């Protein structure tokens, strides 16, 4: 399979800011710009998220599931609004060099 690059694994995260959902792939340890997709105000479905990942050139790793974490908008303030962050392990879609 000469000319084919191996898939790299990363973490995709989704969060909401100012009422709009944003999905991005954290390309840690690279110099690449983090790919991003913005959704509307409703919570993206599983299919919406998978389709957006595909548009960005990624797919969930086999067996990976979305996990949801609760954080606070203002650290160490128990009255702070809640921020939800979703994450899933993804891999780059297979690429073939010309």
Rosetta blueprint (number, residue, H / E / L):
1 X L
2 X L
3 X L
4 X E
5 X E
6 X L
7 X L
8 X L
9 X E
10 X E
11 X E
12 X E
13 X E
14 X E
15 X E
16 X E
17 X E
18 X L
19 X L
20 X E
21 X E
22 X E
23 X E
24 X E
25 X E
26 X E
27 X L
28 X L
29 X L
30 X L
31 X L
32 X L
33 X L
34 X L
35 X L
36 X E
37 X E
38 X E
39 X L
40 X L
41 X L
42 X L
43 X L
44 X L
45 X L
46 X H
47 X H
48 X H
49 X H
50 X H
51 X H
52 X H
53 X H
54 X H
55 X H
56 X H
57 X L
58 X E
59 X E
60 X E
61 X L
62 X L
63 X L
64 X L
65 X L
66 X L
67 X E
68 X E
69 X E
70 X E
71 X E
72 X E
73 X L
74 X L
75 X L
76 X L
77 X L
78 X L
79 X L
80 X L
81 X L
82 X E
83 X E
84 X E
85 X E
86 X E
87 X E
88 X E
89 X E
90 X E
91 X E
92 X E
93 X L
94 X L
95 X E
96 X E
97 X L
98 X L
